[in-house]
Amino acid sequence: MKYLLGIDFGGGASKATLLCENGEIMATNTTEYPTSYPKPGYAEQNPQDWVNATVENIKGVLSKSGVLPEDIDCVCFDAATHTAVIMDEDFNVLRNSIYWTDTRCTKEVEFLKDNYNDSILKKVLHSPGTIWTLPELMWIKNNEPEVFSKIKRILFAKDYVRHFMTGDYVTDYIEAEGSMMFDINKMAWDEELCSILGIDTRLMPEIVKPTDIVGTITKEASDITGLAEGTPVICGTTDTVMEVFASGAVSKGQMTLKLATAGRICVVTDRAYPDVNLVNYSHVIDGLFYPGTATKSCAASYRWLRDTFGGDYDELNSLAEKVPIGSEGVIFHPYLNGELTPYQNPDLCASFTGVRAFHNKSHFTRAVLEGVTMSMLDCKNTLDSMNIDHEDSAQIIGGGGKSPLWRQMISDALGIKLVQMKYADSSFGSAMLAGIASGVFEDEKHALKVCNHVVSETLPNEENTKLYQKVFERYKAIQKALEPIYNIR
């Protein structure tokens, strides 16, 4: 038997999935790591935490499964995009990575909009915003020049961990699309955009395909992780496209709805749709894209509630179930790190409104779930306004989709059917991609046929849809009233 290893790096944890060629998952292992918030609007992660999580996860799946390391045919990594690791010429990390939810680079974004907006939109298919690598690196140049002057290497999260395992210096074109330094038309690093930073394009990593084998496990990595020296490793790609693939969305018109650290609704299309409210990325299938809307703090809001006020998710879900739709007047806006669709405003803040003396933890818990649900409805309404053809159902992906309560909320509020696959996380997608690259599977559709199937469907309740529409009207009115206050500096 041949085995395939996929390892993902999400907003708060890394997950490894060990997949057998017959489609059976032999073992998974998850390791959490922190995001630090040193100042308001800041969000950073330590790249060493990703490496440590990788080592723990690999040892975990090997121990749980009993699979011999030499029987693992291929390894693939994926991670959230935009997250650059800056290093000196010896690959020593110079500072913590600015995570994509960080909003400190607002001045740099305004500079780019004023001076390069048309050029960026043409080359990158996006307008400048705080989520992109280019303005994040500009902030370092403007505020930490002594650090910036030492930069000789730039990688992204999954590429940095893979470099630790193989010693390579590459990234894939989908990851590069998230940097705002890459011309998607020419499929190459752009000299003009890199020159804004004063960086030569030759400093940037080589661009390859996600399925290209870029190295093998070194002896040093073998000694630390337990993987066999010489095991092939492919480049891999971004976490969202791996989830889109894993969920079975591989044909034009299919839609995915993601409840993860961030929330996204994406549609598989045959072209990009440049717009300030859409994030456009290539699909792993040639010729396809998956443009989508995005809300910044989706499952991150639920995790914030858990970490700040205590409890576990089972307990919190049980509390939320006791409260009727509308949380008896409590409204939550999930703008913990500003917001993307449809406001594109890093100054927006999260809020609870409508609080009365009788409200308790149950109400606040349900309000958080409903607030994120309203934000997802904002995303869907924006997507629908662009007349992008899609099916009347969505593949549900992300950790939040495991909650039956939250799935029903989303289905009711958005008025769509949600299809849940047996597996839909990005580490599973990466394991399948490793199988395609190594020849275990013929292509994406063959991999899905062997490895995945539908386990449930969540249908909307029409009466609940009407109730949520009333909640949404209040949600929008409160957002409109509060936005001018947040913009006061």
Summary of the structure (lengths in Angstrom):
residues: 489
radius of gyration: 21.6
end to end distance: 61.1
largest distance: 63.4
contacts: 1811
relative contact order: 0.13
helix: 42%
strand: 21%
